[in-house]
Amino acid sequence: MLDVYLCEKSKKPKQPHFGSCRCEPKGFECCGNNCDNRLMKMECVDSMCQCDDRCTNRRFQKCEWCKCEVRPAGKKGFGLYANETIRRGQFVVEYVGEVIDSLQSQRRLQLEYKGSKKFYIIRLEKDLLIDATKKGNIGRFVNHSCDPNCQSEKWLLLLLYFYFYFVLFCLNKKKKKS
């Protein structure tokens, strides 16, 4: 599922200057932690990377998210739980929804979501937000916590920004992602 843009095209994220990664295809894997693109939180694509299928910096494109499920989480409603052991720094899930501007967000908060505790909006950049309330995925069930075990990061892929959740520390199977 991809984000759906509901705002003017001029409000889409600014497009930064790109550089190619300088990784050299050696061995079975390429584009590790020292990859220029990875360090800039930008996924590699064929035109910028010479590592082909050995590139490990294409997690979104290869749909390499963790096996998770949504389950009741007590008085917090629902939460996202791991169905497998997740390593520190591993990509968990993408946060997907409708991309809206600040005015649309304020309108929804005042009119549509007024009095509700069940809305899922995250800021993409200054005047863009992702509202996963109506058209979201399981990423919206990653709960806020005083002791979080995941962090969100904004990554760039093909001139568009995406939000991903990455594990801050190792999780045991079936542990809730906060």
N, CA, C and O of each residue as an XYZ file, in Angstrom:
712
protein
N       0.853     -1.172      0.000
C       0.000      0.000      0.000
C       0.898      1.233      0.000
O       1.862      1.290      0.762
N       0.604      2.194     -0.820
C       1.373      3.428     -0.893
C       0.583      4.571     -0.299
O      -0.643      4.505     -0.200
N       1.290      5.629      0.099
C       0.617      6.829      0.573
C      -0.213      7.419     -0.557
O       0.164      7.331     -1.726
N      -1.345      8.022     -0.203
C      -2.226      8.680     -1.156
C      -2.127     10.178     -0.910
O      -2.464     10.643      0.179
N      -1.675     10.939     -1.896
C      -1.532     12.382     -1.738
C      -2.872     13.061     -1.962
O      -3.470     12.926     -3.030
N      -3.346     13.790     -0.961
C      -4.608     14.515     -1.041
C      -4.389     16.021     -1.013
O      -5.343     16.781     -0.843
N      -3.170     16.451     -1.173
C      -2.868     17.877     -1.188
C      -2.304     18.249     -2.549
O      -2.031     17.386     -3.383
N      -2.134     19.556     -2.760
C      -1.635     20.038     -4.043
C      -0.273     19.464     -4.361
O       0.520     19.190     -3.460
N       0.002     19.280     -5.650
C       1.295     18.749     -6.062
C       2.434     19.628     -5.582
O       3.517     19.128     -5.281
N       2.207     20.923     -5.508
C       3.267     21.834     -5.056
C       3.625     21.581     -3.598
O       4.668     22.040     -3.134
N       2.777     20.858     -2.868
C       3.038     20.587     -1.466
C       3.723     19.248     -1.254
O       3.957     18.851     -0.113
N       4.048     18.549     -2.325
C       4.792     17.306     -2.177
C       6.179     17.638     -1.642
O       6.641     18.769     -1.795
N       6.858     16.666     -1.013
C       8.173     16.949     -0.422
C       9.162     17.520     -1.431
O       9.139     17.192     -2.618
N      10.027     18.384     -0.917
C      11.071     18.955     -1.765
C      12.005     17.845     -2.209
O      12.239     16.900     -1.455
N      12.535     17.939     -3.400
C      13.371     16.884     -3.937
C      14.840     17.260     -3.789
O      15.314     18.203     -4.423
N      15.554     16.523     -2.952
C      16.948     16.862     -2.695
C      17.856     16.448     -3.839
O      17.453     15.727     -4.752
N      19.080     16.918     -3.766
C      20.094     16.535     -4.740
C      20.561     15.118     -4.411
O      20.792     14.800     -3.245
N      20.701     14.265     -5.423
C      21.111     12.887     -5.221
C      22.567     12.683     -5.567
O      23.129     13.386     -6.406
N      23.163     11.717     -4.913
C      24.495     11.248     -5.259
C      24.437      9.736     -5.324
O      23.568      9.111     -4.715
N      25.348      9.160     -6.051
C      25.404      7.707     -6.138
C      26.201      7.163     -4.970
O      27.133      7.804     -4.487
N      25.827      5.973     -4.520
C      26.638      5.357     -3.477
C      27.931      4.870     -4.124
O      27.974      4.572     -5.317
N      28.976      4.798     -3.313
C      30.283      4.401     -3.841
C      30.639      2.973     -3.445
O      31.804      2.580     -3.502
N      29.643      2.206     -3.049
C      29.878      0.829     -2.629
C      30.311     -0.007     -3.827
O      29.852      0.192     -4.952
N      31.200     -0.941     -3.552
C      31.667     -1.834     -4.603
C      31.147     -3.238     -4.323
O      31.218     -3.719     -3.192
N      30.625     -3.894     -5.359
C      30.075     -5.243     -5.153
C      31.170     -6.252     -4.818
O      31.890     -6.723     -5.698
N      31.281     -6.571     -3.541
C      32.254     -7.559     -3.065
C      31.502     -8.563     -2.208
O      30.764     -8.166     -1.306
N      31.667     -9.823     -2.461
C      31.009    -10.847     -1.656
C      29.528    -10.937     -1.945
O      29.063    -10.579     -3.027
N      28.783    -11.429     -0.942
C      27.356    -11.679     -1.130
C      26.488    -10.464     -0.845
O      25.391    -10.346     -1.392
N      26.961     -9.563      0.001
C      26.160     -8.400      0.356
C      26.921     -7.117      0.067
O      28.152     -7.092      0.065
N      26.180     -6.070     -0.174
C      26.758     -4.780     -0.520
C      25.887     -3.688      0.092
O      24.738     -3.948      0.451
N      26.408     -2.485      0.216
C      25.667     -1.318      0.735
C      25.275     -1.502      2.201
O      24.106     -1.369      2.563
N      26.251     -1.804      3.024
C      26.022     -1.966      4.455
C      25.950     -0.635      5.177
O      25.521      0.366      4.604
N      26.367     -0.624      6.432
C      26.235      0.565      7.278
C      27.053      1.758      6.804
O      26.766      2.884      7.210
N      28.053      1.557      5.968
C      28.871      2.677      5.488
C      28.444      3.188      4.110
O      29.116      4.050      3.545
N      27.367      2.688      3.573
C      26.855      3.140      2.273
C      26.443      4.615      2.386
O      25.734      4.995      3.317
N      26.888      5.435      1.440
C      26.543      6.869      1.454
C      25.038      7.078      1.487
O      24.542      7.906      2.250
N      24.314      6.338      0.671
C      22.858      6.499      0.632
C      22.219      6.111      1.963
O      21.350      6.821      2.467
N      22.645      4.996      2.526
C      22.095      4.550      3.814
C      22.367      5.597      4.893
O      21.489      5.880      5.709
N      23.560      6.171      4.910
C      23.905      7.194      5.891
C      23.037      8.437      5.752
O      22.805      9.146      6.732
N      22.552      8.706      4.533
C      21.660      9.853      4.285
C      20.195      9.454      4.382
O      19.317     10.248      4.045
N      19.912      8.214      4.845
C      18.556      7.681      4.965
C      17.828      7.727      3.624
O      16.699      8.205      3.511
N      18.519      7.213      2.624
C      17.984      7.166      1.268
C      18.240      5.754      0.734
O      19.370      5.268      0.775
N      17.193      5.100      0.236
C      17.369      3.765     -0.324
C      18.061      3.831     -1.671
O      17.868      4.776     -2.437
N      18.868      2.819     -1.951
C      19.526      2.718     -3.255
C      18.514      2.317     -4.322
O      17.533      1.629     -4.037
N      18.760      2.748     -5.529
C      18.007      2.293     -6.702
C      19.038      1.955     -7.778
O      20.192      2.374     -7.689
N      18.625      1.205     -8.785
C      19.554      0.732     -9.811
C      20.414      1.838    -10.402
O      21.609      1.640    -10.623
N      19.822      3.006    -10.662
C      20.564      4.080    -11.312
C      21.624      4.702    -10.402
O      22.491      5.430    -10.885
N      21.570      4.429     -9.081
C      22.527      5.020     -8.142
C      23.445      3.986     -7.509
O      24.333      4.350     -6.738
N      23.257      2.724     -7.810
C      23.976      1.680     -7.099
C      24.437      0.608     -8.074
O      23.670      0.163     -8.929
N      25.686      0.198     -7.942
C      26.217     -0.825     -8.842
C      26.215     -2.214     -8.213
O      26.816     -3.138     -8.763
N      25.547     -2.378     -7.065
C      25.560     -3.662     -6.363
C      24.458     -4.623     -6.791
O      24.449     -5.773     -6.354
N      23.547     -4.188     -7.618
C      22.459     -5.040     -8.134
C      21.712     -5.741     -7.002
O      21.337     -5.100     -6.019
N      21.492     -7.053     -7.131
C      20.720     -7.816     -6.149
C      21.432     -7.995     -4.814
O      20.804     -8.406     -3.838
N      22.712     -7.703     -4.748
C      23.461     -7.841     -3.497
C      23.280     -6.636     -2.584
O      23.709     -6.669     -1.431
N      22.659     -5.580     -3.076
C      22.455     -4.371     -2.281
C      21.527     -4.672     -1.106
O      20.434     -5.209     -1.288
N      21.973     -4.322      0.097
C      21.155     -4.535      1.303
C      20.440     -3.254      1.740
O      19.845     -3.205      2.816
N      20.502     -2.233      0.908
C      19.856     -0.960      1.231
C      18.621     -0.751      0.352
O      18.422      0.328     -0.206
N      17.804     -1.782      0.239
C      16.546     -1.712     -0.529
C      15.439     -2.424      0.236
O      14.658     -3.175     -0.347
N      15.377     -2.190      1.515
C      14.417     -2.899      2.363
C      12.977     -2.578      2.015
O      12.118     -3.460      2.029
N      12.709     -1.317      1.702
C      11.334     -0.966      1.332
C      10.972     -1.590     -0.010
O       9.906     -2.189     -0.150
N      11.848     -1.452     -0.989
C      11.575     -1.971     -2.325
C      11.415     -3.486     -2.329
O      10.664     -4.033     -3.137
N      12.116     -4.158     -1.431
C      12.044     -5.620     -1.357
C      11.000     -6.099     -0.350
O      10.874     -7.298     -0.104
N      10.251     -5.160      0.233
C       9.205     -5.482      1.223
C       9.762     -6.316      2.373
O       9.154     -7.311      2.769
N      10.897     -5.921      2.902
C      11.558     -6.666      3.969
C      11.106     -6.216      5.351
O      11.942     -5.922      6.205
N       9.800     -6.158      5.585
C       9.331     -5.805      6.910
C       9.091     -7.066      7.716
O       9.022     -8.166      7.166
N       8.966     -6.902      8.999
C       8.842     -8.028      9.922
C       7.426     -8.599      9.908
O       6.463     -7.936      9.523
N       7.342     -9.834     10.336
C       6.032    -10.464     10.485
C       5.451     -9.989     11.807
O       6.005    -10.245     12.876
N       4.328     -9.294     11.715
C       3.688     -8.699     12.886
C       2.193     -8.958     12.827
O       1.649     -9.339     11.791
N       1.542     -8.742     13.964
C       0.083     -8.834     14.004
C      -0.467     -7.783     14.963
O       0.204     -7.375     15.911
N      -1.679     -7.360     14.704
C      -2.382     -6.407     15.559
C      -3.210     -7.220     16.549
O      -3.973     -8.104     16.158
N      -3.048     -6.908     17.850
C      -3.781     -7.606     18.900
C      -4.229     -6.609     19.956
O      -3.671     -5.516     20.049
N      -5.231     -6.971     20.755
C      -5.640     -6.094     21.857
C      -4.465     -5.813     22.787
O      -3.646     -6.691     23.055
N      -4.396     -4.567     23.276
C      -3.301     -4.143     24.156
C      -3.853     -3.502     25.417
O      -3.358     -2.468     25.865
N      -4.867     -4.113     25.981
C      -5.446     -3.610     27.225
C      -6.170     -2.295     27.029
O      -6.864     -2.097     26.032
N      -6.003     -1.389     27.998
C      -6.734     -0.123     27.939
C      -6.213      0.809     26.854
O      -6.840      1.833     26.583
N      -5.083      0.485     26.223
C      -4.558      1.314     25.129
C      -5.231      1.004     23.802
O      -4.978      1.691     22.812
N      -6.077     -0.006     23.760
C      -6.744     -0.368     22.509
C      -6.050     -1.541     21.850
O      -6.122     -2.667     22.341
N      -5.380     -1.283     20.740
C      -4.679     -2.331     20.017
C      -3.202     -1.971     19.902
O      -2.826     -0.801     19.965
N      -2.385     -2.986     19.733
C      -0.957     -2.774     19.578
C      -0.407     -3.702     18.514
O      -1.072     -4.653     18.104
N       0.797     -3.425     18.073
C       1.469     -4.232     17.064
C       2.441     -5.165     17.776
O       3.267     -4.721     18.573
N       2.339     -6.451     17.485
C       3.154     -7.466     18.133
C       3.988     -8.207     17.099
O       3.532     -8.466     15.985
N       5.211     -8.545     17.481
C       6.119     -9.273     16.600
C       5.765    -10.758     16.592
O       5.477    -11.344     17.636
N       5.790    -11.355     15.405
C       5.599    -12.792     15.261
C       6.927    -13.497     15.011
O       6.957    -14.682     14.679
N       8.015    -12.767     15.172
C       9.347    -13.325     14.977
C      10.330    -12.491     15.784
O      10.022    -11.367     16.179
N      11.505    -13.040     16.026
C      12.547    -12.292     16.717
C      13.055    -11.202     15.777
O      13.300    -11.453     14.597
N      13.208    -10.002     16.304
C      13.624     -8.856     15.502
C      14.959     -8.355     16.037
O      15.119     -8.150     17.240
N      15.912     -8.162     15.138
C      17.249     -7.689     15.504
C      17.269     -6.168     15.656
O      16.468     -5.462     15.044
N      18.179     -5.686     16.466
C      18.383     -4.239     16.620
C      18.690     -3.642     15.251
O      19.505     -4.187     14.506
N      18.045     -2.526     14.914
C      18.275     -1.849     13.642
C      17.507     -2.436     12.474
O      17.638     -1.952     11.350
N      16.716     -3.458     12.708
C      15.958     -4.096     11.631
C      14.716     -3.262     11.293
O      14.074     -2.694     12.176
N      14.398     -3.202     10.014
C      13.212     -2.505      9.533
C      11.981     -3.274      9.997
O      11.901     -4.486      9.796
N      11.022     -2.590     10.614
C       9.835     -3.250     11.145
C       8.652     -3.074     10.207
O       8.107     -4.062      9.714
N       8.248     -1.842      9.952
C       7.055     -1.606      9.139
C       7.082     -0.173      8.619
O       7.695      0.708      9.222
N       6.423      0.042      7.516
C       6.256      1.381      6.964
C       4.959      1.976      7.519
O       3.974      1.262      7.706
N       4.965      3.263      7.777
C       3.759      3.972      8.208
C       3.089      4.525      6.953
O       3.660      5.377      6.272
N       1.898      4.055      6.647
C       1.207      4.393      5.396
C      -0.114      5.089      5.709
O      -0.763      4.789      6.712
N      -0.502      6.018      4.843
C      -1.796      6.683      4.985
C      -1.986      7.739      3.923
O      -1.303      7.743      2.899
N      -2.920      8.633      4.178
C      -3.181      9.736      3.255
C      -2.227     10.885      3.588
O      -2.125     11.293      4.745
N      -1.540     11.396      2.591
C      -0.658     12.544      2.799
C      -1.503     13.801      2.657
O      -2.085     14.061      1.604
N      -1.560     14.580      3.740
C      -2.400     15.772      3.772
C      -1.558     16.967      4.223
O      -0.473     16.807      4.782
N      -2.082     18.163      3.966
C      -1.371     19.352      4.430
C      -1.895     19.751      5.815
O      -2.823     19.134      6.337
N      -1.294     20.781      6.396
C      -1.660     21.210      7.754
C      -3.112     21.659      7.858
O      -3.771     21.393      8.863
N      -3.614     22.334      6.833
C      -5.015     22.782      6.870
C      -5.972     21.599      6.892
O      -6.938     21.597      7.655
N      -5.713     20.594      6.063
C      -6.563     19.409      6.067
C      -6.470     18.681      7.407
O      -7.467     18.156      7.902
N      -5.290     18.651      7.982
C      -5.102     18.010      9.280
C      -5.929     18.718     10.355
O      -6.631     18.066     11.127
N      -5.847     20.049     10.406
C      -6.612     20.809     11.393
C      -8.119     20.611     11.207
O      -8.859     20.467     12.180
N      -8.564     20.606      9.948
C      -9.986     20.381      9.667
C     -10.429     19.010     10.175
O     -11.478     18.886     10.808
N      -9.638     17.994      9.900
C      -9.994     16.649     10.355
C     -10.005     16.552     11.874
O     -10.901     15.936     12.452
N      -9.013     17.160     12.523
C      -8.951     17.108     13.980
C     -10.136     17.834     14.622
O     -10.656     17.387     15.644
N     -10.563     18.953     14.026
C     -11.658     19.738     14.593
C     -13.029     19.186     14.243
O     -13.954     19.281     15.050
N     -13.181     18.611     13.053
C     -14.501     18.161     12.603
C     -14.682     16.641     12.651
O     -15.619     16.146     13.278
N     -13.805     15.919     12.003
C     -13.990     14.476     11.876
C     -13.554     13.691     13.109
O     -14.207     12.716     13.480
N     -12.458     14.102     13.749
C     -11.906     13.328     14.856
C     -12.176     13.967     16.217
O     -11.650     13.508     17.231
N     -12.978     15.004     16.246
C     -13.260     15.725     17.494
C     -13.826     14.759     18.535
O     -14.790     14.039     18.275
N     -13.219     14.759     19.697
C     -13.672     13.899     20.785
C     -13.169     12.462     20.691
O     -13.413     11.666     21.597
N     -12.487     12.124     19.633
C     -11.983     10.763     19.449
C     -10.540     10.654     19.914
O      -9.762     11.598     19.775
N     -10.188      9.509     20.462
C      -8.802      9.236     20.814
C      -8.177      8.311     19.784
O      -7.028      7.896     19.939
N      -8.910      7.986     18.747
C      -8.469      7.016     17.753
C      -8.218      7.679     16.398
O      -8.977      7.482     15.448
N      -7.157      8.459     16.323
C      -6.704      8.985     15.041
C      -5.194      8.828     15.001
O      -4.533      8.832     16.039
N      -4.651      8.689     13.796
C      -3.245      8.310     13.631
C      -2.585      9.232     12.619
O      -2.586      8.945     11.422
N      -2.022     10.339     13.091
C      -1.401     11.332     12.216
C       0.056     11.511     12.635
O       0.357     11.658     13.819
N       0.952     11.496     11.655
C       2.373     11.698     11.905
C       2.882     12.752     10.918
O       2.471     12.768      9.758
N       3.774     13.627     11.378
C       4.299     14.697     10.522
C       5.365     14.141      9.590
O       6.305     13.476     10.025
N       5.203     14.423      8.298
C       6.167     14.001      7.280
C       7.226     15.081      7.093
O       8.420     14.783      7.071
N       6.798     16.322      6.958
C       7.688     17.479      6.952
C       6.858     18.698      7.323
O       5.708     18.550      7.737
N       7.408     19.895      7.186
C       6.784     21.110      7.728
C       5.280     21.197      7.475
O       4.521     21.366      8.429
N       4.831     21.089      6.249
C       3.407     21.249      5.950
C       2.780     19.971      5.383
O       1.754     20.039      4.707
N       3.372     18.831      5.644
C       2.818     17.559      5.181
C       2.726     16.573      6.334
O       3.652     16.440      7.134
N       1.601     15.893      6.404
C       1.381     14.895      7.442
C       0.834     13.630      6.798
O       0.260     13.682      5.710
N       1.010     12.495      7.465
C       0.414     11.247      7.007
C      -0.695     10.900      7.984
O      -0.446     10.722      9.176
N      -1.926     10.803      7.478
C      -3.074     10.410      8.288
C      -3.406      8.955      7.958
O      -3.897      8.653      6.870
N      -3.137      8.071      8.896
C      -3.379      6.638      8.694
C      -4.707      6.191      9.293
O      -4.972      4.992      9.380
N      -5.543      7.139      9.706
C      -6.794      6.794     10.369
C      -7.725      6.008      9.461
O      -8.260      4.980      9.877
N      -7.930      6.462      8.244
C      -8.881      5.824      7.327
C      -8.211      4.861      6.352
O      -8.757      3.800      6.047
N      -7.034      5.229      5.866
C      -6.365      4.439      4.835
C      -4.945      4.092      5.265
O      -3.988      4.334      4.529
N      -4.818      3.533      6.443
C      -3.501      3.198      6.952
C      -3.230      1.704      6.893
O      -4.040      0.928      6.386
N      -2.092      1.322      7.414
C      -1.739     -0.085      7.516
C      -1.461     -0.408      8.980
O      -1.807      0.378      9.862
N      -0.840     -1.556      9.249
C      -0.598     -1.948     10.637
C       0.410     -1.043     11.342
O       0.508     -1.073     12.569
N       1.161     -0.241     10.590
C       2.111      0.686     11.196
C       1.450      1.666     12.144
O       2.108      2.184     13.047
N       0.182      1.931     11.966
C      -0.499      2.878     12.851
C      -0.695      2.321     14.256
O      -1.024      3.073     15.172
N      -0.501      1.030     14.441
C      -0.678      0.420     15.754
C       0.624      0.320     16.554
O       0.650     -0.296     17.620
N       1.702      0.922     16.044
C       2.915      1.024     16.837
C       2.624      2.099     17.881
O       2.511      3.277     17.542
N       2.503      1.708     19.134
C       2.069      2.620     20.194
C       3.178      3.520     20.682
O       4.361      3.192     20.585
N       2.774      4.665     21.212
C       3.710      5.550     21.902
C       3.964      4.938     23.265
O       3.098      4.265     23.824
N       5.145      5.169     23.793
C       5.499      4.564     25.063
C       6.526      5.425     25.781
O       7.288      6.154     25.145
N       6.545      5.340     27.111
C       7.589      6.010     27.887
C       8.891      5.227     27.803
O       9.958      5.750     28.123
N       8.802      3.978     27.374
C       9.968      3.110     27.233
C       9.913      2.454     25.846
O       9.701      1.246     25.745
N      10.102      3.238     24.783
C       9.901      2.708     23.426
C      10.963      1.690     23.019
O      12.114      1.757     23.449
N      10.544      0.748     22.179
C      11.483     -0.225     21.654
C      11.624     -0.097     20.139
O      12.292     -0.914     19.506
N      10.999      0.923     19.560
C      11.128      1.231     18.132
C      11.298      2.736     17.972
O      10.921      3.513     18.849
N      11.859      3.128     16.861
C      11.925      4.551     16.548
C      11.480      4.723     15.105
O      11.664      3.834     14.274
N      10.897      5.869     14.820
C      10.505      6.154     13.441
C      11.622      6.948     12.781
O      12.280      7.772     13.415
N      11.818      6.687     11.510
C      12.799      7.419     10.718
C      12.170      7.754      9.383
O      11.367      6.989      8.848
N      12.541      8.902      8.855
C      12.058      9.321      7.543
C      13.133      8.963      6.530
O      14.271      9.420      6.636
N      12.772      8.147      5.550
C      13.694      7.709      4.502
C      13.206      8.200      3.159
O      12.017      8.447      2.962
N      14.135      8.336      2.245
C      13.835      8.819      0.904
C      13.978      7.671     -0.090
O      14.950      6.917     -0.059
N      12.994      7.558     -0.966
C      13.024      6.555     -2.024
C      12.394      7.168     -3.257
O      11.233      7.577     -3.228
N      13.144      7.233     -4.331
C      12.633      7.744     -5.609
C      11.943      9.099     -5.469
O      10.836      9.301     -5.970
N      12.609     10.016     -4.787
C      12.160     11.410     -4.613
C      10.967     11.576     -3.684
O      10.441     12.684     -3.576
N      10.517     10.520     -3.005
C       9.412     10.634     -2.058
C       9.881     10.177     -0.686
O      10.709      9.274     -0.564
N       9.336     10.820      0.347
C       9.672     10.440      1.706
C       8.719      9.360      2.194
O       7.538      9.357      1.847
N       9.242      8.442      3.003
C       8.457      7.395      3.620
C       8.867      7.299      5.075
O      10.024      7.545      5.413
N       7.926      6.943      5.941
C       8.246      6.716      7.345
C       8.349      5.231      7.583
O       7.471      4.465      7.187
N       9.428      4.825      8.232
C       9.637      3.442      8.598
C       9.853      3.376     10.102
O      10.290      4.348     10.718
N       9.551      2.250     10.676
C       9.888      2.008     12.073
C      11.033      1.015     12.118
O      10.998     -0.020     11.452
N      12.039      1.334     12.900
C      13.191      0.469     13.092
C      13.280      0.110     14.565
O      12.886      0.897     15.426
N      13.790     -1.063     14.850
C      13.913     -1.521     16.222
C      15.080     -0.821     16.906
O      16.174     -0.736     16.348
N      14.844     -0.325     18.106
C      15.896      0.298     18.891
C      16.740     -0.751     19.608
O      17.947     -0.572     19.773
N      16.117     -1.833     20.031
C      16.837     -2.916     20.680
C      16.118     -4.223     20.357
O      15.010     -4.213     19.820
N      16.743     -5.327     20.681
C      16.180     -6.630     20.318
C      14.862     -6.888     21.025
O      14.686     -6.532     22.190
N      13.945     -7.509     20.310
C      12.653     -7.891     20.856
C      12.559     -9.412     20.870
O      13.079    -10.078     19.974
N      11.908     -9.951     21.868
C      11.611    -11.376     21.866
C      10.323    -11.595     21.090
O       9.513    -10.678     20.953
N      10.132    -12.790     20.588
C       8.938    -13.123     19.833
C       7.689    -12.768     20.650
O       7.632    -13.010     21.856
N       6.711    -12.201     19.985
C       5.413    -11.833     20.550
C       5.458    -10.589     21.434
O       4.430    -10.225     22.004
N       6.598     -9.925     21.572
C       6.647     -8.710     22.375
C       6.062     -7.545     21.574
O       6.314     -7.404     20.377
N       5.288     -6.729     22.255
C       4.627     -5.591     21.619
C       5.660     -4.536     21.218
O       6.619     -4.282     21.948
N       5.452     -3.931     20.059
C       6.297     -2.823     19.613
C       5.661     -1.531     20.104
O       4.508     -1.252     19.777
N       6.371     -0.759     20.861
C       5.831      0.479     21.425
C       6.040      1.647     20.504
O       5.644      2.767     20.827
